[in-house]
């Protein structure tokens, strides 16, 4: 029978997923795969959560869809209230969309409109960091700093400035303290704002814990506070992208709470719907909302499926599960266990350079030479081989290449469901360790 799906790759044949059981996905042959990465840090509640399924059935029985140009819904209103109640100080409004790229795109457009509303039309420039990822729509892709993802689309992208990431394993100098290092790389933002002209810069965008492109790289202590100070000094909006690291993934509903920083905007998605529905959100400060409300009164943006009642119902159920089952504390506990298990199995591995992350958001960086931190030849595609070996063994993980500059470096990302048990942590680490050894030996 011919196949007509245009998938992510035209090569190879994917197994068909037919069911889920907690932390496992089961294919048509009956093979079980431990979801060690939550897909792409999405499936935080696993694949068979009864409460979320029931909430979707209930919402479907009442109303599936009503366009937000005409109506709001109880599910959307309840979700916005819940998110704001837990958000960093100053965040007061929620703009519901269908995913992370949409949330970032909305943030960029709203930043521009905000400055138009308050009479600062020269502000249009965005600054982000090298090796960041903020989505695949053209505005979000332009903001991100991953060269491999940007390269062929470069002629279509709006010019964006990129400063150094906060990447302690690679860039902190010998004898340099964490906070001194954080201040040094944060001060690159000051330099770039001055170079561009403060009156032209509208926003700085960053992930508190960098996900896909670098492998769970957290900001060092003090870094984000210094970034906040610089943004405040120049009237630049701070947009924190928590699409991957937010919604409990690091053990806090909002990752930036651990850093003690309140941004002007936050983007969330992935774990917000836990994979049960496509949903994302842009959360904004009262000041930004007030500028629009007191000015044009209209955000010149929108999507057909924004604020979808089914998606909002799923997200409400996800938040109820996280809150009522104490899953944030569990993420911190199980995250520590995962970290300890990784260090026990791979901490002295000759080809593991760094193990890092927060909560159930962990990264392992692979190296050809541990002492020199030398990378493998990119042509070997170590990350792709690890993915294949792990998958064959019944483990889903999220390896990527180009960790350092979009070309060199290999890492893998782990983001298992918050419900992962101790025995499943052992299974994950055992299968991962074997996959790494087989991939390097190949």
TORKOL-4160 file (C-alpha; in steps of 0.2 Angstrom, whole numbers, padded with zeros to 4 digits, m for minus):
442
<pt num="1" X="0000" Y="0000" Z="0000"/>
<pt num="2" X="0008" Y="0017" Z="m0005"/>
<pt num="3" X="0012" Y="0029" Z="0009"/>
<pt num="4" X="0008" Y="0048" Z="0007"/>
<pt num="5" X="0014" Y="0055" Z="0024"/>
<pt num="6" X="0028" Y="0068" Z="0021"/>
<pt num="7" X="0038" Y="0064" Z="0037"/>
<pt num="8" X="0053" Y="0072" Z="0045"/>
<pt num="9" X="0064" Y="0062" Z="0034"/>
<pt num="10" X="0062" Y="0053" Z="0018"/>
<pt num="11" X="0074" Y="0039" Z="0023"/>
<pt num="12" X="0070" Y="0023" Z="0032"/>
<pt num="13" X="0053" Y="0016" Z="0039"/>
<pt num="14" X="0047" Y="0021" Z="0056"/>
<pt num="15" X="0038" Y="0009" Z="0067"/>
<pt num="16" X="0020" Y="0013" Z="0070"/>
<pt num="17" X="0015" Y="0018" Z="0088"/>
<pt num="18" X="m0001" Y="0011" Z="0093"/>
<pt num="19" X="m0003" Y="0013" Z="0112"/>
<pt num="20" X="0005" Y="0020" Z="0128"/>
<pt num="21" X="0008" Y="0013" Z="0145"/>
<pt num="22" X="0014" Y="0025" Z="0158"/>
<pt num="23" X="0033" Y="0029" Z="0153"/>
<pt num="24" X="0032" Y="0017" Z="0138"/>
<pt num="25" X="0026" Y="0018" Z="0120"/>
<pt num="26" X="0021" Y="0002" Z="0111"/>
<pt num="27" X="0023" Y="m0001" Z="0093"/>
<pt num="28" X="0012" Y="m0012" Z="0081"/>
<pt num="29" X="0024" Y="m0027" Z="0084"/>
<pt num="30" X="0021" Y="m0026" Z="0103"/>
<pt num="31" X="0039" Y="m0019" Z="0106"/>
<pt num="32" X="0040" Y="m0007" Z="0121"/>
<pt num="33" X="0050" Y="0009" Z="0121"/>
<pt num="34" X="0055" Y="0018" Z="0137"/>
<pt num="35" X="0052" Y="0036" Z="0133"/>
<pt num="36" X="0068" Y="0043" Z="0141"/>
<pt num="37" X="0066" Y="0060" Z="0132"/>
<pt num="38" X="0047" Y="0063" Z="0133"/>
<pt num="39" X="0048" Y="0063" Z="0114"/>
<pt num="40" X="0055" Y="0081" Z="0114"/>
<pt num="41" X="0053" Y="0085" Z="0133"/>
<pt num="42" X="0034" Y="0084" Z="0130"/>
<pt num="43" X="0026" Y="0069" Z="0138"/>
<pt num="44" X="0029" Y="0074" Z="0156"/>
<pt num="45" X="0014" Y="0063" Z="0163"/>
<pt num="46" X="0018" Y="0048" Z="0152"/>
<pt num="47" X="0006" Y="0041" Z="0139"/>
<pt num="48" X="m0009" Y="0034" Z="0147"/>
<pt num="49" X="m0015" Y="0047" Z="0160"/>
<pt num="50" X="m0033" Y="0044" Z="0165"/>
<pt num="51" X="m0036" Y="0061" Z="0171"/>
<pt num="52" X="m0031" Y="0071" Z="0156"/>
<pt num="53" X="m0041" Y="0058" Z="0145"/>
<pt num="54" X="m0056" Y="0061" Z="0155"/>
<pt num="55" X="m0055" Y="0080" Z="0154"/>
<pt num="56" X="m0054" Y="0079" Z="0135"/>
<pt num="57" X="m0069" Y="0068" Z="0134"/>
<pt num="58" X="m0079" Y="0079" Z="0146"/>
<pt num="59" X="m0074" Y="0095" Z="0135"/>
<pt num="60" X="m0078" Y="0086" Z="0119"/>
<pt num="61" X="m0095" Y="0082" Z="0125"/>
<pt num="62" X="m0098" Y="0100" Z="0129"/>
<pt num="63" X="m0089" Y="0110" Z="0116"/>
<pt num="64" X="m0074" Y="0107" Z="0105"/>
<pt num="65" X="m0071" Y="0123" Z="0096"/>
<pt num="66" X="m0077" Y="0141" Z="0096"/>
<pt num="67" X="m0066" Y="0154" Z="0087"/>
<pt num="68" X="m0058" Y="0167" Z="0099"/>
<pt num="69" X="m0063" Y="0181" Z="0087"/>
<pt num="70" X="m0081" Y="0178" Z="0094"/>
<pt num="71" X="m0080" Y="0169" Z="0110"/>
<pt num="72" X="m0069" Y="0164" Z="0125"/>
<pt num="73" X="m0071" Y="0148" Z="0135"/>
<pt num="74" X="m0072" Y="0142" Z="0153"/>
<pt num="75" X="m0057" Y="0131" Z="0150"/>
<pt num="76" X="m0046" Y="0145" Z="0142"/>
<pt num="77" X="m0051" Y="0157" Z="0156"/>
<pt num="78" X="m0047" Y="0144" Z="0170"/>
<pt num="79" X="m0030" Y="0140" Z="0162"/>
<pt num="80" X="m0025" Y="0158" Z="0161"/>
<pt num="81" X="m0030" Y="0161" Z="0179"/>
<pt num="82" X="m0020" Y="0146" Z="0185"/>
<pt num="83" X="m0004" Y="0150" Z="0175"/>
<pt num="84" X="m0004" Y="0168" Z="0181"/>
<pt num="85" X="m0006" Y="0163" Z="0199"/>
<pt num="86" X="0010" Y="0153" Z="0198"/>
<pt num="87" X="0020" Y="0164" Z="0187"/>
<pt num="88" X="0034" Y="0176" Z="0192"/>
<pt num="89" X="0030" Y="0193" Z="0198"/>
<pt num="90" X="0023" Y="0205" Z="0186"/>
<pt num="91" X="0016" Y="0192" Z="0173"/>
<pt num="92" X="m0002" Y="0195" Z="0172"/>
<pt num="93" X="m0009" Y="0190" Z="0155"/>
<pt num="94" X="m0009" Y="0174" Z="0144"/>
<pt num="95" X="m0010" Y="0172" Z="0126"/>
<pt num="96" X="m0014" Y="0154" Z="0121"/>
<pt num="97" X="m0007" Y="0147" Z="0105"/>
<pt num="98" X="m0004" Y="0129" Z="0098"/>
<pt num="99" X="0015" Y="0127" Z="0101"/>
<pt num="100" X="0032" Y="0134" Z="0106"/>
<pt num="101" X="0036" Y="0141" Z="0089"/>
<pt num="102" X="0020" Y="0151" Z="0089"/>
<pt num="103" X="0023" Y="0157" Z="0106"/>
<pt num="104" X="0040" Y="0164" Z="0102"/>
<pt num="105" X="0033" Y="0171" Z="0086"/>
<pt num="106" X="0020" Y="0180" Z="0096"/>
<pt num="107" X="0032" Y="0186" Z="0108"/>
<pt num="108" X="0043" Y="0194" Z="0095"/>
<pt num="109" X="0028" Y="0203" Z="0086"/>
<pt num="110" X="0021" Y="0209" Z="0103"/>
<pt num="111" X="0038" Y="0216" Z="0108"/>
<pt num="112" X="0038" Y="0226" Z="0092"/>
<pt num="113" X="0020" Y="0232" Z="0094"/>
<pt num="114" X="0023" Y="0236" Z="0112"/>
<pt num="115" X="0037" Y="0249" Z="0108"/>
<pt num="116" X="0026" Y="0256" Z="0094"/>
<pt num="117" X="0012" Y="0258" Z="0106"/>
<pt num="118" X="0023" Y="0268" Z="0118"/>
<pt num="119" X="0031" Y="0279" Z="0105"/>
<pt num="120" X="0048" Y="0271" Z="0103"/>
<pt num="121" X="0047" Y="0265" Z="0085"/>
<pt num="122" X="0066" Y="0264" Z="0082"/>
<pt num="123" X="0066" Y="0248" Z="0094"/>
<pt num="124" X="0066" Y="0233" Z="0082"/>
<pt num="125" X="0082" Y="0223" Z="0085"/>
<pt num="126" X="0082" Y="0206" Z="0094"/>
<pt num="127" X="0098" Y="0199" Z="0103"/>
<pt num="128" X="0099" Y="0181" Z="0107"/>
<pt num="129" X="0113" Y="0169" Z="0110"/>
<pt num="130" X="0123" Y="0157" Z="0099"/>
<pt num="131" X="0118" Y="0139" Z="0100"/>
<pt num="132" X="0100" Y="0144" Z="0106"/>
<pt num="133" X="0084" Y="0137" Z="0098"/>
<pt num="134" X="0068" Y="0146" Z="0099"/>
<pt num="135" X="0057" Y="0138" Z="0086"/>
<pt num="136" X="0055" Y="0134" Z="0067"/>
<pt num="137" X="0044" Y="0148" Z="0061"/>
<pt num="138" X="0054" Y="0161" Z="0052"/>
<pt num="139" X="0054" Y="0174" Z="0066"/>
<pt num="140" X="0058" Y="0161" Z="0079"/>
<pt num="141" X="0072" Y="0153" Z="0068"/>
<pt num="142" X="0079" Y="0170" Z="0065"/>
<pt num="143" X="0080" Y="0173" Z="0084"/>
<pt num="144" X="0088" Y="0156" Z="0087"/>
<pt num="145" X="0107" Y="0155" Z="0086"/>
<pt num="146" X="0109" Y="0137" Z="0079"/>
<pt num="147" X="0119" Y="0139" Z="0063"/>
<pt num="148" X="0114" Y="0122" Z="0056"/>
<pt num="149" X="0096" Y="0125" Z="0057"/>
<pt num="150" X="0098" Y="0143" Z="0051"/>
<pt num="151" X="0110" Y="0140" Z="0036"/>
<pt num="152" X="0099" Y="0136" Z="0021"/>
<pt num="153" X="0085" Y="0148" Z="0026"/>
<pt num="154" X="0097" Y="0163" Z="0030"/>
<pt num="155" X="0091" Y="0174" Z="0015"/>
<pt num="156" X="0074" Y="0173" Z="0023"/>
<pt num="157" X="0078" Y="0178" Z="0041"/>
<pt num="158" X="0078" Y="0195" Z="0049"/>
<pt num="159" X="0095" Y="0200" Z="0055"/>
<pt num="160" X="0097" Y="0195" Z="0074"/>
<pt num="161" X="0112" Y="0198" Z="0085"/>
<pt num="162" X="0119" Y="0183" Z="0094"/>
<pt num="163" X="0131" Y="0184" Z="0109"/>
<pt num="164" X="0140" Y="0170" Z="0119"/>
<pt num="165" X="0129" Y="0157" Z="0128"/>
<pt num="166" X="0131" Y="0153" Z="0146"/>
<pt num="167" X="0140" Y="0136" Z="0143"/>
<pt num="168" X="0151" Y="0133" Z="0158"/>
<pt num="169" X="0158" Y="0116" Z="0153"/>
<pt num="170" X="0166" Y="0124" Z="0137"/>
<pt num="171" X="0169" Y="0142" Z="0141"/>
<pt num="172" X="0172" Y="0145" Z="0160"/>
<pt num="173" X="0191" Y="0149" Z="0161"/>
<pt num="174" X="0202" Y="0139" Z="0173"/>
<pt num="175" X="0202" Y="0148" Z="0190"/>
<pt num="176" X="0187" Y="0158" Z="0186"/>
<pt num="177" X="0172" Y="0157" Z="0198"/>
<pt num="178" X="0155" Y="0153" Z="0192"/>
<pt num="179" X="0148" Y="0170" Z="0196"/>
<pt num="180" X="0162" Y="0179" Z="0188"/>
<pt num="181" X="0160" Y="0168" Z="0173"/>
<pt num="182" X="0142" Y="0172" Z="0172"/>
<pt num="183" X="0145" Y="0191" Z="0174"/>
<pt num="184" X="0158" Y="0190" Z="0160"/>
<pt num="185" X="0146" Y="0182" Z="0147"/>
<pt num="186" X="0131" Y="0192" Z="0153"/>
<pt num="187" X="0141" Y="0208" Z="0150"/>
<pt num="188" X="0142" Y="0203" Z="0132"/>
<pt num="189" X="0124" Y="0209" Z="0131"/>
<pt num="190" X="0129" Y="0226" Z="0137"/>
<pt num="191" X="0142" Y="0227" Z="0124"/>
<pt num="192" X="0130" Y="0222" Z="0110"/>
<pt num="193" X="0117" Y="0234" Z="0115"/>
<pt num="194" X="0129" Y="0248" Z="0115"/>
<pt num="195" X="0136" Y="0242" Z="0098"/>
<pt num="196" X="0118" Y="0242" Z="0090"/>
<pt num="197" X="0112" Y="0258" Z="0099"/>
<pt num="198" X="0101" Y="0256" Z="0115"/>
<pt num="199" X="0087" Y="0265" Z="0106"/>
<pt num="200" X="0086" Y="0252" Z="0093"/>
<pt num="201" X="0085" Y="0236" Z="0104"/>
<pt num="202" X="0068" Y="0229" Z="0109"/>
<pt num="203" X="0072" Y="0212" Z="0117"/>
<pt num="204" X="0084" Y="0199" Z="0123"/>
<pt num="205" X="0078" Y="0181" Z="0121"/>
<pt num="206" X="0086" Y="0166" Z="0131"/>
<pt num="207" X="0082" Y="0149" Z="0138"/>
<pt num="208" X="0085" Y="0148" Z="0157"/>
<pt num="209" X="0091" Y="0130" Z="0153"/>
<pt num="210" X="0096" Y="0127" Z="0135"/>
<pt num="211" X="0088" Y="0112" Z="0128"/>
<pt num="212" X="0089" Y="0104" Z="0111"/>
<pt num="213" X="0104" Y="0113" Z="0104"/>
<pt num="214" X="0116" Y="0111" Z="0118"/>
<pt num="215" X="0109" Y="0097" Z="0130"/>
<pt num="216" X="0102" Y="0104" Z="0146"/>
<pt num="217" X="0114" Y="0118" Z="0149"/>
<pt num="218" X="0109" Y="0128" Z="0164"/>
<pt num="219" X="0113" Y="0146" Z="0168"/>
<pt num="220" X="0126" Y="0148" Z="0181"/>
<pt num="221" X="0121" Y="0157" Z="0197"/>
<pt num="222" X="0119" Y="0176" Z="0195"/>
<pt num="223" X="0119" Y="0175" Z="0176"/>
<pt num="224" X="0101" Y="0179" Z="0173"/>
<pt num="225" X="0100" Y="0192" Z="0187"/>
<pt num="226" X="0114" Y="0201" Z="0178"/>
<pt num="227" X="0105" Y="0200" Z="0161"/>
<pt num="228" X="0089" Y="0207" Z="0170"/>
<pt num="229" X="0099" Y="0222" Z="0176"/>
<pt num="230" X="0106" Y="0225" Z="0159"/>
<pt num="231" X="0089" Y="0224" Z="0151"/>
<pt num="232" X="0082" Y="0236" Z="0164"/>
<pt num="233" X="0095" Y="0249" Z="0162"/>
<pt num="234" X="0092" Y="0250" Z="0143"/>
<pt num="235" X="0073" Y="0248" Z="0143"/>
<pt num="236" X="0075" Y="0231" Z="0134"/>
<pt num="237" X="0062" Y="0217" Z="0136"/>
<pt num="238" X="0068" Y="0201" Z="0143"/>
<pt num="239" X="0059" Y="0186" Z="0135"/>
<pt num="240" X="0063" Y="0169" Z="0143"/>
<pt num="241" X="0059" Y="0154" Z="0132"/>
<pt num="242" X="0053" Y="0140" Z="0143"/>
<pt num="243" X="0045" Y="0130" Z="0130"/>
<pt num="244" X="0056" Y="0115" Z="0134"/>
<pt num="245" X="0063" Y="0118" Z="0151"/>
<pt num="246" X="0047" Y="0125" Z="0159"/>
<pt num="247" X="0031" Y="0118" Z="0166"/>
<pt num="248" X="0039" Y="0108" Z="0179"/>
<pt num="249" X="0053" Y="0100" Z="0169"/>
<pt num="250" X="0067" Y="0107" Z="0181"/>
<pt num="251" X="0057" Y="0104" Z="0196"/>
<pt num="252" X="0049" Y="0122" Z="0196"/>
<pt num="253" X="0033" Y="0126" Z="0186"/>
<pt num="254" X="0043" Y="0140" Z="0179"/>
<pt num="255" X="0062" Y="0137" Z="0177"/>
<pt num="256" X="0067" Y="0155" Z="0180"/>
<pt num="257" X="0060" Y="0154" Z="0198"/>
<pt num="258" X="0075" Y="0144" Z="0203"/>
<pt num="259" X="0086" Y="0159" Z="0196"/>
<pt num="260" X="0076" Y="0172" Z="0205"/>
<pt num="261" X="0072" Y="0182" Z="0189"/>
<pt num="262" X="0055" Y="0189" Z="0183"/>
<pt num="263" X="0055" Y="0192" Z="0164"/>
<pt num="264" X="0044" Y="0203" Z="0154"/>
<pt num="265" X="0037" Y="0188" Z="0144"/>
<pt num="266" X="0038" Y="0169" Z="0145"/>
<pt num="267" X="0035" Y="0157" Z="0132"/>
<pt num="268" X="0029" Y="0139" Z="0137"/>
<pt num="269" X="0022" Y="0124" Z="0127"/>
<pt num="270" X="0027" Y="0105" Z="0127"/>
<pt num="271" X="0024" Y="0100" Z="0145"/>
<pt num="272" X="0009" Y="0112" Z="0146"/>
<pt num="273" X="m0001" Y="0099" Z="0136"/>
<pt num="274" X="0010" Y="0084" Z="0140"/>
<pt num="275" X="0007" Y="0078" Z="0122"/>
<pt num="276" X="m0012" Y="0076" Z="0124"/>
<pt num="277" X="m0016" Y="0091" Z="0114"/>
<pt num="278" X="m0005" Y="0104" Z="0105"/>
<pt num="279" X="m0004" Y="0120" Z="0116"/>
<pt num="280" X="0008" Y="0134" Z="0120"/>
<pt num="281" X="0006" Y="0151" Z="0128"/>
<pt num="282" X="0014" Y="0168" Z="0128"/>
<pt num="283" X="0013" Y="0175" Z="0146"/>
<pt num="284" X="0016" Y="0194" Z="0147"/>
<pt num="285" X="0018" Y="0207" Z="0160"/>
<pt num="286" X="0004" Y="0219" Z="0165"/>
<pt num="287" X="0014" Y="0233" Z="0158"/>
<pt num="288" X="0015" Y="0226" Z="0141"/>
<pt num="289" X="m0004" Y="0221" Z="0141"/>
<pt num="290" X="m0008" Y="0239" Z="0148"/>
<pt num="291" X="0001" Y="0247" Z="0134"/>
<pt num="292" X="m0009" Y="0238" Z="0121"/>
<pt num="293" X="m0025" Y="0240" Z="0131"/>
<pt num="294" X="m0022" Y="0259" Z="0133"/>
<pt num="295" X="m0017" Y="0261" Z="0115"/>
<pt num="296" X="m0023" Y="0253" Z="0100"/>
<pt num="297" X="m0033" Y="0240" Z="0110"/>
<pt num="298" X="m0029" Y="0226" Z="0097"/>
<pt num="299" X="m0014" Y="0214" Z="0096"/>
<pt num="300" X="m0011" Y="0213" Z="0077"/>
<pt num="301" X="m0008" Y="0194" Z="0077"/>
<pt num="302" X="m0018" Y="0178" Z="0079"/>
<pt num="303" X="m0020" Y="0160" Z="0074"/>
<pt num="304" X="m0036" Y="0150" Z="0070"/>
<pt num="305" X="m0034" Y="0137" Z="0084"/>
<pt num="306" X="m0027" Y="0149" Z="0098"/>
<pt num="307" X="m0036" Y="0147" Z="0114"/>
<pt num="308" X="m0043" Y="0130" Z="0108"/>
<pt num="309" X="m0055" Y="0123" Z="0122"/>
<pt num="310" X="m0049" Y="0105" Z="0120"/>
<pt num="311" X="m0031" Y="0110" Z="0122"/>
<pt num="312" X="m0035" Y="0121" Z="0137"/>
<pt num="313" X="m0045" Y="0108" Z="0145"/>
<pt num="314" X="m0030" Y="0096" Z="0143"/>
<pt num="315" X="m0018" Y="0109" Z="0150"/>
<pt num="316" X="m0029" Y="0112" Z="0165"/>
<pt num="317" X="m0029" Y="0093" Z="0169"/>
<pt num="318" X="m0010" Y="0092" Z="0167"/>
<pt num="319" X="m0008" Y="0106" Z="0180"/>
<pt num="320" X="m0020" Y="0098" Z="0191"/>
<pt num="321" X="m0010" Y="0082" Z="0190"/>
<pt num="322" X="0007" Y="0091" Z="0193"/>
<pt num="323" X="m0001" Y="0100" Z="0208"/>
<pt num="324" X="m0011" Y="0087" Z="0217"/>
<pt num="325" X="0001" Y="0073" Z="0215"/>
<pt num="326" X="0016" Y="0083" Z="0221"/>
<pt num="327" X="0025" Y="0081" Z="0205"/>
<pt num="328" X="0037" Y="0096" Z="0206"/>
<pt num="329" X="0045" Y="0089" Z="0222"/>
<pt num="330" X="0045" Y="0072" Z="0213"/>
<pt num="331" X="0054" Y="0079" Z="0198"/>
<pt num="332" X="0068" Y="0086" Z="0210"/>
<pt num="333" X="0069" Y="0069" Z="0219"/>
<pt num="334" X="0069" Y="0058" Z="0203"/>
<pt num="335" X="0080" Y="0071" Z="0194"/>
<pt num="336" X="0093" Y="0069" Z="0208"/>
<pt num="337" X="0092" Y="0050" Z="0206"/>
<pt num="338" X="0094" Y="0051" Z="0188"/>
<pt num="339" X="0109" Y="0062" Z="0189"/>
<pt num="340" X="0117" Y="0050" Z="0202"/>
<pt num="341" X="0114" Y="0035" Z="0191"/>
<pt num="342" X="0121" Y="0044" Z="0176"/>
<pt num="343" X="0137" Y="0049" Z="0185"/>
<pt num="344" X="0138" Y="0032" Z="0193"/>
<pt num="345" X="0138" Y="0023" Z="0175"/>
<pt num="346" X="0146" Y="0037" Z="0164"/>
<pt num="347" X="0155" Y="0049" Z="0176"/>
<pt num="348" X="0172" Y="0041" Z="0172"/>
<pt num="349" X="0168" Y="0036" Z="0155"/>
<pt num="350" X="0183" Y="0040" Z="0143"/>
<pt num="351" X="0171" Y="0048" Z="0131"/>
<pt num="352" X="0159" Y="0057" Z="0142"/>
<pt num="353" X="0164" Y="0075" Z="0145"/>
<pt num="354" X="0150" Y="0082" Z="0155"/>
<pt num="355" X="0134" Y="0077" Z="0164"/>
<pt num="356" X="0123" Y="0092" Z="0168"/>
<pt num="357" X="0105" Y="0099" Z="0170"/>
<pt num="358" X="0091" Y="0102" Z="0182"/>
<pt num="359" X="0077" Y="0091" Z="0188"/>
<pt num="360" X="0072" Y="0078" Z="0175"/>
<pt num="361" X="0081" Y="0088" Z="0162"/>
<pt num="362" X="0098" Y="0081" Z="0160"/>
<pt num="363" X="0111" Y="0081" Z="0146"/>
<pt num="364" X="0127" Y="0071" Z="0143"/>
<pt num="365" X="0141" Y="0078" Z="0132"/>
<pt num="366" X="0151" Y="0066" Z="0122"/>
<pt num="367" X="0170" Y="0069" Z="0118"/>
<pt num="368" X="0183" Y="0060" Z="0108"/>
<pt num="369" X="0196" Y="0065" Z="0122"/>
<pt num="370" X="0190" Y="0068" Z="0140"/>
<pt num="371" X="0205" Y="0078" Z="0145"/>
<pt num="372" X="0206" Y="0089" Z="0130"/>
<pt num="373" X="0187" Y="0090" Z="0128"/>
<pt num="374" X="0190" Y="0086" Z="0110"/>
<pt num="375" X="0175" Y="0082" Z="0099"/>
<pt num="376" X="0172" Y="0068" Z="0088"/>
<pt num="377" X="0174" Y="0070" Z="0069"/>
<pt num="378" X="0156" Y="0076" Z="0064"/>
<pt num="379" X="0157" Y="0064" Z="0050"/>
<pt num="380" X="0155" Y="0050" Z="0062"/>
<pt num="381" X="0138" Y="0056" Z="0068"/>
<pt num="382" X="0140" Y="0049" Z="0085"/>
<pt num="383" X="0124" Y="0056" Z="0091"/>
<pt num="384" X="0114" Y="0048" Z="0077"/>
<pt num="385" X="0122" Y="0031" Z="0080"/>
<pt num="386" X="0118" Y="0033" Z="0099"/>
<pt num="387" X="0100" Y="0037" Z="0095"/>
<pt num="388" X="0098" Y="0022" Z="0083"/>
<pt num="389" X="0107" Y="0010" Z="0096"/>
<pt num="390" X="0096" Y="0016" Z="0110"/>
<pt num="391" X="0080" Y="0014" Z="0100"/>
<pt num="392" X="0084" Y="m0003" Z="0094"/>
<pt num="393" X="0087" Y="m0008" Z="0113"/>
<pt num="394" X="0069" Y="0000" Z="0117"/>
<pt num="395" X="0075" Y="0017" Z="0123"/>
<pt num="396" X="0069" Y="0034" Z="0116"/>
<pt num="397" X="0082" Y="0048" Z="0120"/>
<pt num="398" X="0086" Y="0064" Z="0111"/>
<pt num="399" X="0104" Y="0065" Z="0104"/>
<pt num="400" X="0110" Y="0080" Z="0094"/>
<pt num="401" X="0125" Y="0085" Z="0085"/>
<pt num="402" X="0134" Y="0102" Z="0083"/>
<pt num="403" X="0133" Y="0105" Z="0101"/>
<pt num="404" X="0147" Y="0119" Z="0101"/>
<pt num="405" X="0145" Y="0128" Z="0085"/>
<pt num="406" X="0131" Y="0119" Z="0075"/>
<pt num="407" X="0144" Y="0108" Z="0067"/>
<pt num="408" X="0156" Y="0101" Z="0081"/>
<pt num="409" X="0151" Y="0091" Z="0096"/>
<pt num="410" X="0138" Y="0078" Z="0101"/>
<pt num="411" X="0126" Y="0077" Z="0116"/>
<pt num="412" X="0111" Y="0068" Z="0121"/>
<pt num="413" X="0096" Y="0075" Z="0131"/>
<pt num="414" X="0085" Y="0066" Z="0143"/>
<pt num="415" X="0068" Y="0072" Z="0149"/>
<pt num="416" X="0058" Y="0057" Z="0155"/>
<pt num="417" X="0040" Y="0058" Z="0162"/>
<pt num="418" X="0039" Y="0065" Z="0179"/>
<pt num="419" X="0031" Y="0048" Z="0184"/>
<pt num="420" X="0047" Y="0038" Z="0181"/>
<pt num="421" X="0051" Y="0025" Z="0194"/>
<pt num="422" X="0067" Y="0020" Z="0201"/>
<pt num="423" X="0068" Y="0004" Z="0191"/>
<pt num="424" X="0065" Y="0014" Z="0175"/>
<pt num="425" X="0079" Y="0025" Z="0179"/>
<pt num="426" X="0090" Y="0010" Z="0180"/>
<pt num="427" X="0083" Y="0004" Z="0164"/>
<pt num="428" X="0086" Y="0020" Z="0156"/>
<pt num="429" X="0104" Y="0022" Z="0161"/>
<pt num="430" X="0108" Y="0004" Z="0157"/>
<pt num="431" X="0101" Y="0005" Z="0140"/>
<pt num="432" X="0109" Y="0022" Z="0137"/>
<pt num="433" X="0126" Y="0016" Z="0143"/>
<pt num="434" X="0126" Y="0001" Z="0131"/>
<pt num="435" X="0120" Y="0012" Z="0116"/>
<pt num="436" X="0134" Y="0024" Z="0119"/>
<pt num="437" X="0147" Y="0010" Z="0120"/>
<pt num="438" X="0141" Y="0002" Z="0104"/>
<pt num="439" X="0139" Y="0018" Z="0094"/>
<pt num="440" X="0157" Y="0024" Z="0098"/>
<pt num="441" X="0164" Y="0006" Z="0094"/>
<pt num="442" X="0155" Y="0006" Z="0078"/>
